[in-house]
Amino acid sequence: MAYTQENFSELDLLLLYDLSNTQKGIKVHKTADVDKIAATQRLFEKGFITQADGGYLTTLGIEAAEQAQSLHTMLNAHSGE
């Protein structure tokens, strides 16, 4: 099983959240990239975020963002990122 481009867009969006302060949300404006807008809508429909245009992470969203950010860190551990 492989990640789809939609999965990558959703993961990229989850990386934008600041897990050190879950009271900080994000806002994806209607002028944003079409892929980012669609990813935000999908994450909202799946129950990961509170608003169709961003908002805050739900409990499920926090868990997913933690996993996404952890994986990103592991994959980039030796790349200097």
MARBA-3410 file (N, C-alpha, C, O; in Angstrom, 1 decimal):
81
0.8,-1.2,0.0,0.0,0.0,0.0,0.9,1.2,0.0,1.9,1.3,0.8 ~ 0.6,2.2,-0.8,1.4,3.4,-1.0,0.5,4.6,-0.6,-0.7,4.6,-0.6 ~ 1.2,5.7,-0.1,0.5,6.9,0.2,0.1,7.5,-1.1,0.8,7.4,-2.2 ~ -1.1,8.2,-1.1,-1.6,8.9,-2.3,-1.1,10.4,-2.2,-0.7,10.8,-1.1 ~ -1.3,11.1,-3.2,-0.9,12.5,-3.2,-1.9,13.2,-2.2,-1.4,14.2,-1.5
-3.1,12.8,-2.1,-4.0,13.3,-1.1,-3.5,13.1,0.4,-3.6,14.0,1.2 ~ -3.0,11.9,0.6,-2.4,11.6,1.9,-1.2,12.5,2.2,-1.1,13.1,3.3 ~ -0.4,12.7,1.2,0.8,13.6,1.4,0.3,15.1,1.7,0.9,15.7,2.6 ~ -0.7,15.5,1.1,-1.2,16.9,1.3,-1.8,17.0,2.7,-1.6,18.0,3.4 ~ -2.5,15.9,3.2,-3.0,15.9,4.5,-1.9,15.9,5.6,-1.9,16.6,6.6
-0.9,15.0,5.3,0.3,15.0,6.2,1.0,16.3,6.3,1.4,16.8,7.4 ~ 1.2,17.0,5.2,1.8,18.3,5.1,1.0,19.3,6.0,1.6,20.1,6.7 ~ -0.3,19.2,5.9,-1.1,20.1,6.7,-1.0,19.9,8.2,-0.9,20.8,9.0 ~ -1.0,18.6,8.5,-0.8,18.2,10.0,0.5,18.7,10.5,0.7,19.0,11.7 ~ 1.6,18.8,9.6,2.9,19.3,10.1,2.8,20.8,10.4,3.7,21.3,11.1
1.8,21.5,10.0,1.7,23.0,10.2,1.3,23.3,11.7,1.5,24.4,12.2 ~ 0.7,22.3,12.3,0.2,22.6,13.7,1.3,22.5,14.7,2.2,21.7,14.6 ~ 1.2,23.5,15.7,2.2,23.6,16.7,1.7,22.7,17.9,0.7,23.1,18.6 ~ 2.3,21.6,18.1,1.8,20.6,19.1,2.2,21.1,20.5,1.8,20.5,21.5 ~ 3.1,22.1,20.6,3.5,22.6,22.0,2.4,23.5,22.5,2.4,23.8,23.7
1.4,23.9,21.7,0.3,24.7,22.1,-0.9,24.4,21.3,-1.1,24.9,20.2 ~ -1.7,23.5,21.8,-2.9,23.0,21.0,-4.0,24.1,21.0,-5.0,23.8,20.3 ~ -3.8,25.2,21.6,-4.8,26.3,21.5,-4.5,27.2,20.4,-5.2,28.1,20.1 ~ -3.4,26.8,19.6,-3.1,27.6,18.4,-3.6,26.8,17.2,-3.2,25.6,17.0 ~ -4.5,27.4,16.5,-5.1,26.7,15.3,-4.4,27.3,14.1,-3.5,28.1,14.1
-4.9,26.9,12.9,-4.5,27.4,11.7,-5.7,27.8,10.9,-6.8,27.4,11.1 ~ -5.5,28.7,9.9,-6.6,29.1,9.0,-6.0,28.9,7.6,-5.0,29.5,7.2 ~ -6.7,28.2,6.8,-6.4,28.0,5.4,-7.3,28.9,4.6,-8.5,28.6,4.5 ~ -6.7,29.9,4.0,-7.5,30.9,3.3,-8.0,30.4,1.9,-7.4,29.5,1.3 ~ -9.1,31.0,1.4,-9.6,30.5,0.1,-8.7,30.8,-1.0,-8.9,30.3,-2.1
-7.6,31.6,-0.8,-6.6,31.9,-1.8,-5.4,31.0,-1.8,-4.5,31.1,-2.6 ~ -5.5,30.0,-0.8,-4.4,29.1,-0.7,-4.4,28.1,-1.9,-5.3,28.0,-2.7 ~ -3.3,27.3,-1.9,-3.2,26.3,-3.0,-4.4,25.3,-2.9,-4.9,25.0,-1.8 ~ -4.9,25.0,-4.1,-6.1,24.1,-4.1,-5.9,22.8,-3.4,-6.8,22.3,-2.7 ~ -4.7,22.2,-3.5,-4.4,20.9,-2.8,-4.6,21.1,-1.2,-5.1,20.2,-0.5
-4.1,22.3,-0.7,-4.1,22.5,0.7,-5.6,22.7,1.1,-6.0,22.3,2.2 ~ -6.3,23.4,0.3,-7.8,23.6,0.7,-8.5,22.3,0.7,-9.3,22.0,1.6 ~ -8.3,21.5,-0.3,-8.9,20.2,-0.3,-8.5,19.3,0.8,-9.3,18.6,1.4 ~ -7.2,19.3,1.2,-6.7,18.5,2.3,-7.3,19.0,3.6,-7.7,18.1,4.4 ~ -7.5,20.2,3.8,-8.1,20.8,5.0,-9.6,20.3,5.1,-10.0,19.9,6.1
-10.3,20.3,4.0,-11.7,19.9,4.0,-11.7,18.4,4.3,-12.6,17.9,5.1 ~ -10.8,17.6,3.7,-10.8,16.1,4.0,-10.5,15.9,5.5,-11.2,15.0,6.1 ~ -9.6,16.6,6.0,-9.2,16.4,7.5,-10.4,16.7,8.4,-10.6,16.1,9.4 ~ -11.1,17.8,8.0,-12.3,18.2,8.7,-13.4,17.1,8.7,-14.0,16.7,9.7 ~ -13.6,16.6,7.5,-14.6,15.5,7.3,-14.3,14.2,8.0,-15.1,13.5,8.4
-13.0,14.0,8.2,-12.5,12.8,8.9,-12.5,13.0,10.4,-12.2,12.0,11.1 ~ -12.7,14.2,10.8,-12.7,14.5,12.3,-11.4,14.8,12.9,-11.2,14.7,14.1 ~ -10.4,15.2,12.1,-9.1,15.5,12.6,-9.0,17.0,13.0,-8.2,17.3,13.9 ~ -9.8,17.9,12.4,-9.7,19.3,12.7,-11.2,19.8,12.9,-12.1,19.2,12.5 ~ -11.3,21.0,13.6,-12.6,21.4,14.0,-13.3,22.3,13.0,-14.5,22.4,13.1
-12.6,22.8,12.0,-13.3,23.6,11.0,-12.9,23.2,9.6,-11.8,22.6,9.4 ~ -13.7,23.4,8.6,-13.4,23.1,7.2,-12.3,23.9,6.6,-11.7,23.5,5.6 ~ -12.0,25.0,7.3,-10.9,25.8,6.8,-9.7,25.8,7.8,-8.9,26.7,7.8 ~ -9.6,24.8,8.6,-8.5,24.7,9.6,-9.0,24.6,11.0,-9.5,23.5,11.4 ~ -8.9,25.6,11.8,-9.3,25.6,13.2,-8.3,24.8,14.0,-7.1,25.0,13.8
-8.8,24.1,15.0,-7.9,23.4,15.9,-7.9,21.9,15.7,-8.8,21.4,15.0 ~ -6.9,21.2,16.2,-6.9,19.8,16.1,-7.9,19.2,17.1,-8.0,19.7,18.2 ~ -8.6,18.1,16.7,-9.4,17.4,17.6,-8.4,16.4,18.4,-7.2,16.4,18.1 ~ -9.0,15.6,19.3,-8.2,14.6,20.0,-7.5,13.6,18.9,-6.4,13.3,19.0 ~ -8.3,13.2,18.0,-7.8,12.4,16.9,-6.8,13.1,16.1,-5.7,12.5,15.7
-7.0,14.4,15.8,-6.1,15.2,15.1,-4.7,15.4,15.8,-3.7,15.3,15.2 ~ -4.8,15.5,17.1,-3.6,15.7,17.9,-2.7,14.4,17.8,-1.5,14.4,17.5 ~ -3.4,13.2,17.9,-2.7,12.0,17.8,-2.1,11.8,16.4,-0.9,11.4,16.2 ~ -2.8,12.2,15.3,-2.3,12.1,14.0,-1.2,13.0,13.7,-0.2,12.7,13.1 ~ -1.3,14.3,14.2,-0.2,15.2,14.0,1.0,14.8,14.8,2.2,15.0,14.3
0.9,14.2,16.0,2.1,13.7,16.7,2.8,12.6,15.9,4.0,12.6,15.8 ~ 2.0,11.7,15.3,2.6,10.7,14.5,3.2,11.2,13.2,4.3,10.8,12.9 ~ 2.5,12.1,12.6,3.1,12.7,11.3,4.4,13.5,11.6,5.3,13.3,10.9 ~ 4.4,14.2,12.7,5.6,15.0,13.0,6.7,14.1,13.5,7.9,14.4,13.2 ~ 6.4,13.1,14.2,7.4,12.1,14.6,8.0,11.4,13.4,9.3,11.3,13.3
7.2,11.0,12.5,7.7,10.3,11.3,8.6,11.2,10.5,9.6,10.9,9.9 ~ 8.1,12.5,10.3,8.9,13.5,9.6,10.3,13.7,10.2,11.3,13.7,9.5 ~ 10.3,13.7,11.5,11.6,13.9,12.2,12.5,12.7,12.0,13.7,12.8,11.7 ~ 11.9,11.5,12.1,12.7,10.2,11.9,13.2,10.2,10.4,14.4,9.8,10.2 ~ 12.4,10.5,9.5,12.8,10.4,8.1,13.9,11.4,7.7,14.7,11.2,6.8
13.9,12.5,8.4,14.8,13.6,8.1,16.0,13.7,9.1,16.7,14.7,9.1 ~ 16.1,12.7,10.0,17.1,12.8,11.0,18.6,13.0,10.5,19.4,13.6,11.2 ~ 18.9,12.4,9.4,20.2,12.5,8.8,20.4,13.4,7.7,21.4,13.5,7.0 ~ 19.3,14.1,7.3,19.3,15.0,6.2,19.7,16.5,6.6,19.8,17.3,5.7 ~ 19.8,16.7,7.9,20.1,18.1,8.3,18.9,19.0,8.4,19.1,20.2,8.6
17.7,18.5,8.2,16.5,19.3,8.2,16.1,19.5,9.7,15.1,20.2,9.9
END
